Amino acid sequence: MEKKPPAPLQPPQKVTPINQQQKNAARETFLELAKIQKALHVPKDQKNDYGGYKYRSCEDILVAVKPLLGENQTLTLSDDLIQANDRFYIKATASFSHNGVMLSTIGFSREPDTKKGMDTCQLALTCSSYARKQALNGLFCIDDSKDTLDHEDKGEKPAKTSKKPPAAKRANGNGLITKAAAEELFKMGGKLTVPELKVIIKKWGYEFSKDIKAKDFQVIADAIKVAALAKGKTGGEVIDDIPVQEDPEKLRHSVADRLEEMKAKDLKAFLKDNGIEDYTSFMKNANLTQLQELDGKLK
């Protein structure tokens, strides 16, 4: 069999250097975007009557930003469908253009398998809207503050909550936890031994409980509770399987964002199925374990 001659080597492509005019155009585009970021304000005027929380939608952002766009500026949105294993994701791209220079950010959202009261088209649109909102948030640096606490800014009376020790009592003047707070952590451990508790604490970079910073108290407490519960069920060693926990506040925001996309009747049914009577109180006081459980049910 006659062998084919090897393909000739292609010469390297010439890279066109960026000239000063292009640099100036890029700099001007960043400055124009910065002006819009500073001027843009999108209040959370949408309200979920059942959940009692406020939120902003993708459409709210578009309505607010359009008057701020200049004559030679455009904002475009596009979606791409991405498959990873057996799941489908919507990748949304938000692009700001000024005099031929484009700046873009992306946002992702995963399509749920099913959701009560919604057909396939509604699921796709909801997923697209959420992904686009995340892309717009990134492009215009929109502060996505906590939805469930907006009533406090308006001077409204917050819902009644269960009594918990105030965080201030767990911190000393140096920002570290007090001796009482350290003892509280060890009590949470239940059947966990002291060496096992120290393994958990060490995952956050602490050799001794007296060195724990007050800001890390809750996330370490949640990890100890998870480990104690797991050991109680298995009766064996489980500490090495406990991962470093994620930031509960970031997870709280993520869960609230996904819930706000649900229709009122769907949200009502979802909360009822999960035994949540007071949504606002739950979102304000839920610990990391509760948020992770709710997050898993939303995926």
C-alpha positions in Angstrom: 0.0 0.0 0.0 1.5 3.3 -1.1 2.1 5.7 1.8 0.8 9.2 1.5 3.4 12.0 1.8 3.2 13.9 5.0 1.2 17.2 4.9 3.4 20.2 4.5 4.0 22.3 7.6 1.9 25.4 7.8 3.8 28.6 8.5 3.0 30.2 11.8 0.2 32.8 11.7 1.3 36.3 12.0 -0.1 38.0 15.1 -1.2 41.5 14.5 0.0 43.8 17.3 -2.4 46.1 19.0 -1.8 49.6 18.0 -2.3 52.7 20.2 -5.7 53.5 18.6 -7.0 50.1 19.6 -5.7 50.5 23.1 -7.4 53.9 23.4 -10.7 52.4 22.1 -10.5 49.6 24.7 -9.7 52.1 27.5 -12.6 54.3 26.5 -15.0 51.3 26.4 -14.0 50.4 30.0 -14.5 54.0 31.1 -18.0 54.1 29.5 -19.0 50.9 31.1 -17.8 52.2 34.5 -20.0 55.3 34.1 -23.0 53.1 33.5 -22.1 50.9 36.5 -22.0 53.9 38.8 -25.2 55.4 37.5 -27.3 52.2 37.3 -29.7 51.5 40.1 -32.1 48.6 40.0 -34.3 48.4 43.1 -36.0 45.2 44.0 -39.5 46.2 43.2 -40.8 42.7 42.5 -42.4 41.1 45.5 -43.4 37.5 46.1 -46.6 37.9 48.2 -46.4 34.4 49.6 -42.8 34.3 50.5 -42.6 37.9 51.7 -39.4 38.7 49.9 -38.4 41.2 47.2 -36.3 40.6 44.1 -35.3 42.1 40.8 -35.9 40.3 37.4 -33.8 40.3 34.2 -36.4 42.6 32.7 -36.0 45.1 35.5 -32.3 45.4 34.8 -32.9 45.9 31.1 -35.5 48.6 31.6 -33.1 50.5 34.0 -30.0 50.2 31.8 -31.5 51.2 28.4 -31.8 54.9 29.2 -28.1 54.9 30.2 -26.8 53.6 26.9 -25.1 56.1 24.6 -25.7 56.7 20.9 -22.8 54.3 19.9 -23.4 51.7 22.6 -25.4 48.5 22.5 -26.3 45.7 25.0 -27.0 42.3 23.6 -28.0 39.0 25.3 -27.6 35.5 23.9 -28.0 31.9 25.1 -26.2 28.7 24.4 -27.3 25.2 25.4 -24.5 23.1 27.0 -24.6 19.4 27.9 -22.6 18.0 30.8 -23.1 14.3 31.4 -26.9 13.9 31.5 -27.7 17.5 32.4 -28.4 20.5 30.3 -27.2 24.0 31.2 -28.1 27.4 29.8 -25.0 29.6 29.2 -26.1 33.3 28.9 -23.8 36.0 27.6 -24.3 39.7 28.2 -22.2 41.9 25.9 -21.7 45.7 26.1 -20.4 47.3 22.8 -18.9 50.8 22.4 -17.4 52.0 19.1 -16.6 48.5 18.0 -15.1 47.2 21.3 -17.1 44.5 23.1 -17.0 43.5 26.8 -18.8 40.3 27.8 -19.7 38.3 30.9 -21.5 35.0 31.2 -24.0 33.4 33.6 -25.1 29.8 34.0 -28.3 28.1 35.0 -29.3 24.4 35.0 -32.7 23.2 33.7 -34.6 21.2 36.3 -36.0 17.9 35.3 -39.6 18.9 36.3 -41.3 21.6 38.2 -44.9 21.6 39.3 -47.3 23.8 37.2 -44.7 24.5 34.5 -44.4 23.0 31.0 -41.2 22.5 29.0 -41.2 25.9 27.4 -41.8 27.7 30.8 -38.9 25.7 32.3 -36.6 26.8 29.5 -37.6 30.4 29.7 -37.2 30.5 33.5 -33.8 28.9 33.2 -32.8 31.4 30.5 -34.0 34.4 32.5 -32.1 33.4 35.6 -28.8 32.8 33.6 -29.2 36.2 31.8 -29.8 38.0 35.1 -26.6 36.5 36.5 -24.7 37.6 33.4 -26.1 41.2 33.7 -25.3 41.3 37.4 -21.7 40.5 36.5 -21.5 43.0 33.6 -22.9 46.0 35.5 -21.6 45.0 39.0 -25.1 45.0 40.4 -25.2 44.5 44.2 -27.3 41.3 44.7 -28.0 41.9 48.4 -30.0 39.5 50.5 -33.6 39.3 49.4 -35.1 38.1 52.6 -33.9 41.0 54.7 -35.1 43.9 52.4 -38.0 44.6 54.8 -35.5 45.8 57.4 -34.3 48.6 55.1 -37.9 49.8 54.8 -38.5 50.0 58.5 -41.0 47.2 58.4 -41.5 44.9 61.4 -39.6 41.6 60.8 -41.2 38.3 61.4 -40.8 36.6 64.8 -37.8 34.4 65.0 -36.6 31.8 67.4 -34.2 33.1 70.1 -30.6 32.4 69.4 -27.5 33.6 71.3 -26.3 36.8 69.6 -23.1 36.5 67.6 -21.5 39.4 69.6 -21.4 37.3 72.7 -19.3 34.7 70.9 -16.5 37.3 70.0 -14.0 38.9 72.2 -12.3 42.3 71.6 -9.8 40.7 69.2 -12.4 39.2 66.9 -11.8 35.6 68.2 -14.4 33.4 69.8 -14.8 33.5 73.6 -14.1 30.6 76.0 -17.9 30.1 76.3 -18.2 29.9 72.5 -15.4 27.3 72.3 -17.1 25.2 75.0 -20.3 25.5 73.0 -18.5 24.0 69.9 -17.3 21.0 72.0 -20.8 20.4 73.4 -22.2 20.3 69.8 -19.9 17.4 69.1 -21.9 15.0 71.2 -20.2 11.6 70.9 -17.2 13.0 68.9 -13.9 12.7 70.8 -11.6 15.7 71.3 -9.1 14.5 68.7 -12.0 14.1 66.2 -13.2 17.7 66.9 -9.7 19.0 66.5 -9.5 17.4 63.0 -12.6 19.4 62.0 -11.2 22.6 63.4 -7.9 22.1 61.7 -9.7 22.0 58.3 -10.2 25.7 58.8 -6.5 26.3 59.6 -6.8 26.3 63.4 -4.7 24.3 65.8 -6.6 25.3 68.9 -10.2 26.4 69.5 -9.1 29.6 71.3 -7.6 30.8 67.9 -10.9 30.5 66.0 -12.1 33.7 64.5 -15.7 34.7 65.4 -16.6 34.9 61.7 -15.8 31.2 61.2 -17.8 30.0 64.3 -21.1 29.2 62.5 -19.5 27.3 59.6 -17.4 25.2 62.0 -20.4 24.6 64.2 -22.4 23.3 61.2 -19.5 21.0 60.3 -19.4 19.6 63.8 -23.1 19.0 63.8 -22.9 17.1 60.5 -20.0 15.0 61.8 -21.8 14.2 65.1 -25.0 13.2 63.3 -23.1 11.0 60.8 -21.2 9.2 63.6 -24.4 8.7 65.5 -25.9 6.9 62.5 -22.9 4.8 61.5 -21.1 4.4 64.8 -17.8 4.6 63.0 -15.1 7.1 62.0 -16.5 9.8 59.7 -14.3 12.9 60.3 -12.1 12.4 57.2 -15.2 12.5 55.0 -16.3 16.0 56.2 -15.3 18.6 53.6 -14.6 22.2 54.1 -18.0 23.8 54.2 -19.1 26.5 51.7 -20.0 30.1 52.8 -23.6 29.9 54.2 -24.3 33.5 53.2 -23.4 32.8 49.6 -25.5 29.7 49.6 -28.4 31.6 51.2 -28.3 34.1 48.4 -28.2 31.3 45.8 -31.2 29.5 47.2 -33.2 32.8 47.5 -32.4 33.6 43.8 -33.7 30.3 42.6 -36.8 30.5 44.8 -37.6 33.9 43.5 -37.9 32.6 40.0 -40.7 30.3 41.0 -44.4 31.2 40.7 -46.3 32.0 43.9 -48.3 28.8 43.8 -45.3 26.7 43.0 -43.3 28.2 45.8 -46.2 27.7 48.2 -46.4 24.0 47.3 -42.6 23.6 47.6 -42.4 25.2 51.0 -45.4 23.1 52.2 -43.7 19.9 51.0 -40.6 20.8 53.0 -42.4 21.8 56.2 -41.5 25.5 56.0 -44.3 27.7 57.4 -42.6 31.1 57.6 -40.3 31.5 54.6 -38.8 34.8 55.6 -37.9 33.6 59.1 -36.5 30.3 57.7 -34.3 32.1 55.1 -33.0 34.5 57.8 -32.2 31.9 60.4 -31.5 28.6 58.5 -28.1 27.1 59.2 -25.7 25.7 56.6 -27.0 22.2 56.9 -30.6 23.3 56.3 -29.6 25.5 53.4 -27.6 22.6 51.8 -30.6 20.3 52.2 -32.9 22.8 50.5 -30.3 23.5 47.8 -30.2 19.8 47.0 -34.0 19.7 46.5 -33.9 22.7 44.2 -31.3 21.0 41.9 
